[in-house]
Amino acid sequence: MKHQIPIRTYAEWEEGKPGFIQVDLVGHDGGNPRGDFAFSLDCTDVHTGWTEPRGIQNKAQKWTFEALCHVKKVIPFDIFAIGIDNGSEFLNAHLIRYCQKQNIQLSRTRPYRKNDNCYVEQKNNSVIRRYAGYLRYDTDEQLRLLNEIYDNVRLFVNFFQPSMKLISKSRQGSKVIKRYDTPQTPYQRVLTSEYVSEPVKYRLRCQFETLNPVELHRRIRKLQAQLLNTPCAMGVFAKEAIG
């Protein structure tokens, strides 16, 4: 199966336009890997930094593929390429056939080289762990709350959280000098892209006018509190299920 999917290293990613995304799974076992527990699918666009998180009940291929299809529907631009790691949840004939049918380039990282998918790896911490934490989630109710959190997080992060992109790196003796562009939100980067159609940009502008970052943050905090006080399948609350 691996031989059907070409390897793409961190230096080979096309950053000139939106639609080249990297994906990864983050587990929510709370330090106890026994039994089934939820995962978060993290999808990040290389060019704009647009991030789409989605909770799934376990890492089975079926749920992973369903989450990828959901992301394809809600992300505001076409997907041209997907970068995966070497996990069995991604390396399967179903995903290969789907990408071939949709004319999507599918590539994988080198084994044990997380830096090949560095764009999504950094979002695992700044988005997934920041808002979902490190606790155990293993019930349908917890998964529902997790996705309600992500429905608000995707709006807050993509429309209101700016980030800088590295544009050059040079070495002068023992010093490494890095230069970054002007901080922009993923939403702003999409609006400035010539590869995104005007109707899509218009819909995003209209959506932006309806959003309130304070209210989004308030909703996220409320849902996080509910998630923390929801019992796990093992009979304890999420915040007590570590270890």
Phi, psi and omega in degrees: 000318181299325184291346178276347184244118182291154177273138174231122180275173182299332184276354186255007182280134178283118183247012185280345181205160178292159175113358177255100188247152173247142182233153180203160175248139177240125183275149178239068181263352179062025181088001179236097186281005181286143175072189179274143175208164186286156172232159172246126172274123181248121180240124184230129176280131185293317187285315186260341186080006180299130186238134178235105176267148179209129179277141176228156190286333171198183187268022177299148182304323183301311183288324178298315181294318178300319180294321177297320178295322177297316180299318180300328180284324188264339180291137191277024176204165180291149177259124181254334183209145178232130176252127183238169170265196186261021179286152182293338179294338178253323182279085179211157184296328182298313180292322179299313180296320180298313181295322177296318180293323182271002181059044179252129177287127179248127179224166180227163179277166169288145180303134177063024177241078182298335182294342177296333176246045189296331183293319178279330180299321180289331177286337176303324180273311187285341179244298186295303183291327181296322185257336179257338178077200185241018185272177182265130176232119186216016178240164178297322180295318178294322178295320178298314179295322179300318180286331172295321176299313182294328177299328177272324180297318182300324178287316182296314183288315186283331183260340190229354181252105179283156176214158177259146177250137177290125181250340177199154178215127181222156180247130174237098185067237179269358183259139174253120182257123179249140177238137184240158177276181178291134180302133178217153172280159174305322177302315179294322180293324176296318182296330182271356183277130178285350182268356178258132185292156180296321176301322178294316179297322179296317179297322179293320178297317179296320179294319179302322181294339181269353188263145176233113184298327179294316179294320177299316180295323179295318179296317180300314181297321179295316179293323177299319179297319178295319180297319181295333183256019177258127184291145174280172179296333181281002173094009177236165179283155184307318184289350180253359190268012181282138176095000000 
